[in-house]
């Protein structure tokens, strides 16, 4: 692993053109592509709409009827292998929502997984990633159009007359797709294109009326500047896993991880040392980033075992006589009421046990706290229960008190 001096190299275009219906996405893509490239291929998913401009632009067309991500991958590769130097994808949105697109595939895989659409994304995400990777790896210019989600905004002219205008919002595709392109051109219904993202500084934040050759010229100049790209073997094509192959392990979300750590506190894991002990028992030395749903289940099972153990009645060591003169039934009832009150007030059971034993030791002037709560007198347990119910003691005051009694690490 070694760093080298950065150097700008010649590259191929990665352009996204977004907008609502009627904004001129197809026309703009053809205009820019044919101005930059000598031989253009068009992947048409819009029922032949691109061919309506065949009298103005020269290009070859492939009309897709099935919008499975892998079909896009194969079409881009076919354009490259056939010697085209530019390909227009019109529209890339169908890869997301069209027939056999990602959203439909999620429904299909979810049915195989008992209706679990979340788990279905483990099969679909690699397919979408393969589509994006095919754009990155293409050794030709790529121009992709995206439909925009529609909305209406109220506008007012100089005379105060109000009207509603249709505008495009976010592109219809997976969130963040715009980050995959060097230039993003947002079209409106006036056929005006605003560059909302550009790595080419000459185009950044520019606005073009009927964009075409003007955009192509500046973009091509930027792409051709720099050292020639090294002649290296093309990277292997991204291959998504087949549907019958085992799905990749599902990662654990931040929300699920947070819920796990909160659950751990309810069974007495309140220190970093205790948490790390539990973590290493399941994960070994693996970091959080490698945690999968299977790991989550194992950790949850470990917490459940700990909770079950806490439900077992405590036993008094045989060599320590009980200081409680009441009957075992009275003490069990008092302890049950105490822990129920602790739970209602947000005090976890292990912290409550430690608090009760230490408080009794302090008040009774004992040299050390008893080993179990069964050694605490029933009357004292009832008094501590009343203090919690009255608000005299709270989850925060309990935690502060227990922390003050713990011996700091060396």
PyMOL commands that set and color helices and strands:
alter all, ss='L'
color gray80, all
select helices_A, chain A and resi 25-36+50-53+69-81+94-97+102-112+117-137+177-180+213-224+254-265+272-283+288-290+293-311+328-344+349-363+373-375+378-390+395-405
alter helices_A, ss='H'
color red, helices_A
select strands_A, chain A and resi 14-19+40-44+60-63+86-90+141-156+162-171+183-187+192-198+207-209
alter strands_A, ss='S'
color yellow, strands_A
deselect
rebuild
show_as cartoon
